Amino acid sequence: MIKVENLCKHFGAKIAVNDISFTVEKGEVLGFLGPNGSGKSTTMRIITGYYPATSGRVTVGGFDVAEKPIEAKRLMGYLPESAPGYADMTVNGFLGFAAELRGLTGSAKKAAIDRVIEMCFLQAVVYQTIDTLSKGYKHRTCLAQSLIHDPQVLIMDEPTDGLDPNQKHEVRNLIRKMAPEKAIIFSTHILEEVEEACTRAIIIDRGRMVASGTPAELKARSPSGKLDEVFRALTLSDTVKAA
Amino acid sequence: MNAWANIKTIMKRELGGYFTSPIAYVFLIIFLLLTGFFTFTIGNFFERGEASLVSFFTWHPWLYLFLVPAVGMRLWSEERRLGTMELLLTMPMTAWQAILGKFLASWAFLALALALTFPVWITVNWLGSPDNGIIAAGYVGSLFLAGSYLAISCMTSAMTRNQVISFILSVVICLFFILAGYTPITDLLTRVASPVVVDIIASFSVMTHFEGFQRGVIDLRDFLFFVSVIGFALFTTGVIIRGQRAG
């Protein structure tokens, strides 16, 4: 479903993404791991068509994101990193807005809103404005927005960031539940999440892909069999250098 | 058809945004109070002893100078500050549709504000018998004047996430568009430059083009001027939004 080939992104002299390639098929959940500023968000923004790539190609469901952006975007749901929302809108209004932009109207729109409200446990805040929501609710509202059209491809930038342990658990459950029907990419700092929810993981460091494999394969790289040691071994040298 | 549905959705959200916050009400009240004050007090509406809305329309370029950027400043800077721009531009629609939707919504809001000045029109019709054709042309001109300022505010709003900077920039640009054809300034210019140069500079001014509308003349050239300012400013908005993401 998602095919990324030799993707590069430069911001002036800074190279944010350097020659990243991977594919994600339906039924797969790909975890993006990497330190802060390693290029995870930038890669996701290119896949979703927000940033144009400097070079390389991204296709989603066979549509080149640069050439057929509308068709590609139609297939995707996207949860940006900060889980943004319009402060002055109610949850219901915001989801309705997203639904309409996804081409849903009338009873289809209403059914879609009801479905994501239930999926993301938003029943208690439906008519509350977004600026009055707690961080967890705000996050889930944006997550609901990304699911409104039941997309085949789901891109989530740190979907569990800022959630309490129970909410994190719920979101991971949700990802696992949806996995068989979709191609999913999500980024995270939390290594257990990768083991719990991903079928495959990629470690990105300073714009480069430094490791890729199933969680078990990645773990096997370390003598102790712990994912965080693999992560540290692959990315720490650079952190020290940067400091 | 799909494009229009997207534009309508954006418009609906944007207009809703004005009315769920105090912005709309504060703006409408201030706008109506100020138009009343300028028309009747500063503009000597009654002392003029003529049945026209000259004293009403004369002030619009100056009144809009501060009020229209106040409406337009948030259009894109707010999207950037909240991060919703990322959401909006990853939706299956073109940036054009979003730009147009936002612009049309704010323009419709300004049209509402302008329409609410109808008591002035009733007053002048009650007191005398003005040429309502001239008044209608004045309203059309005023609406396009507001649209031009708004498109400029839209453009400056796309440049920054800071609404204050966006506001100041658009006031300065709009001020240029006024002063280029403001009589005291053009008089000053004729002393140092040839009349041809002054005419060319003045032809860039909203004052020059708004004048015809106030006299009841809807000249195609004046009309085209406002439409091109709007078109150019919105096009630039698109370029800025695209440029920011290209890095």
HADDOCK unambig.tbl for C-alpha pairs under 7 A between the chains (distance, minus, plus):
assign (segid A and resid 10 and name CA) (segid B and resid 247 and name CA) 6.98 0.50 0.50
assign (segid A and resid 11 and name CA) (segid B and resid 247 and name CA) 4.71 0.50 0.50
assign (segid A and resid 12 and name CA) (segid B and resid 247 and name CA) 6.47 0.50 0.50
assign (segid A and resid 48 and name CA) (segid B and resid 90 and name CA) 6.04 0.50 0.50
assign (segid A and resid 49 and name CA) (segid B and resid 90 and name CA) 6.07 0.50 0.50
assign (segid A and resid 50 and name CA) (segid B and resid 86 and name CA) 6.51 0.50 0.50
assign (segid A and resid 50 and name CA) (segid B and resid 89 and name CA) 6.25 0.50 0.50
assign (segid A and resid 50 and name CA) (segid B and resid 90 and name CA) 5.76 0.50 0.50
assign (segid A and resid 51 and name CA) (segid B and resid 245 and name CA) 5.22 0.50 0.50
assign (segid A and resid 51 and name CA) (segid B and resid 246 and name CA) 6.17 0.50 0.50
assign (segid A and resid 52 and name CA) (segid B and resid 245 and name CA) 7.00 0.50 0.50
assign (segid A and resid 52 and name CA) (segid B and resid 246 and name CA) 5.81 0.50 0.50
assign (segid A and resid 70 and name CA) (segid B and resid 92 and name CA) 4.70 0.50 0.50
assign (segid A and resid 70 and name CA) (segid B and resid 93 and name CA) 5.98 0.50 0.50
assign (segid A and resid 73 and name CA) (segid B and resid 90 and name CA) 6.43 0.50 0.50
assign (segid A and resid 73 and name CA) (segid B and resid 91 and name CA) 6.20 0.50 0.50
assign (segid A and resid 73 and name CA) (segid B and resid 92 and name CA) 5.01 0.50 0.50
assign (segid A and resid 74 and name CA) (segid B and resid 92 and name CA) 5.23 0.50 0.50
assign (segid A and resid 84 and name CA) (segid B and resid 82 and name CA) 6.11 0.50 0.50
assign (segid A and resid 84 and name CA) (segid B and resid 83 and name CA) 5.37 0.50 0.50
assign (segid A and resid 84 and name CA) (segid B and resid 84 and name CA) 5.24 0.50 0.50
assign (segid A and resid 85 and name CA) (segid B and resid 84 and name CA) 5.87 0.50 0.50
assign (segid A and resid 86 and name CA) (segid B and resid 84 and name CA) 6.85 0.50 0.50
assign (segid A and resid 88 and name CA) (segid B and resid 17 and name CA) 6.45 0.50 0.50
assign (segid A and resid 88 and name CA) (segid B and resid 20 and name CA) 6.83 0.50 0.50
assign (segid A and resid 97 and name CA) (segid B and resid 9 and name CA) 6.77 0.50 0.50
assign (segid A and resid 100 and name CA) (segid B and resid 9 and name CA) 6.63 0.50 0.50
assign (segid A and resid 101 and name CA) (segid B and resid 6 and name CA) 5.86 0.50 0.50
assign (segid A and resid 101 and name CA) (segid B and resid 9 and name CA) 6.88 0.50 0.50
assign (segid A and resid 101 and name CA) (segid B and resid 91 and name CA) 6.76 0.50 0.50
assign (segid A and resid 102 and name CA) (segid B and resid 92 and name CA) 6.76 0.50 0.50
